[in-house]
Amino acid sequence: MTPLDQQISESRDLFKHLIHRYAWLANTFALLAPMVKDERLKDRFSKSKELWSAASPVARALFNSCVVDACTLVLDNEQEKINPSLRRLVKPFLPQHGRRDPKLLDRLATLYPNNEACRLFREQAEQWVQYLTEDWGQLKKSIPKLEQMRHEWISHYEVERDPVTQQFRDIEWSTLTELYPDLDEVFQIITRLVMYLARLLAYGEIKIQKFERQINRQAEIFWGLRNAKA
């Protein structure tokens, strides 16, 4: 096996693990979104303190889970362990010294079952790589926000010392509603990256839209926003 074939084989194996983690993130995010965006559900919570008291910890837990899963999908800084992260899987497709190596795409095209599929892949692969590169650049800009969400909402500090009174006081964090748009932006970019990687690594088209419709429907049923038989 050539070094290029070894690289492709490892990337395809890692993607199988990454897609499972993405599915967990997508399902959790679908449950969280109505609590922030659906006016019917928000109105229901606002009319009942008891209901909101029960729902508030759920919202916090869902948000925390989304942040942790997003960090796991994006970040990969350890050398001794292998995390099937987007950072690791995207790297071979990024331009090196301003140029891309066409050998990777040429070899990936041969994984498709026939000449026509191979030709179609090669015609579209350059554009997919361009989209992948652009989205990865956007995601890199959002990583500090993602890390800040992890530190503010999940760890580590809960109080600080007032410099004037020298008394301890609660730290004023951003609210879930304020942080949600940043999480939503990260999630949408991650979704697109997963879709492009699936195409480029010769797994074909992942039916993202079909999957999203399914999990959103399940979330609406869970929150009582849709009849289960609809």
Secondary structure, 3 states (H helix, E strand, C coil): CCHHHHHHHHHHHHHHHHHHHHHHHHHHHHHHHHHHHCHHHHHHHHCCHHHHHHHHHHHHHHHHHHHHHHHHHHCCCCCCCCCCCHHHHHHHHCCECCECCHHHHHHHHCCCCCHHHHHHHHHHHHHHHHHHHHHHHHHHHHHHHHHHHHHHHHCCCCEEECCCCCCEEECCCCCHHHHHHHHHHHHHHHHHHHHHHHHHCCCCCCCHHHHHHHHHHHHHHHCCCCCCCC
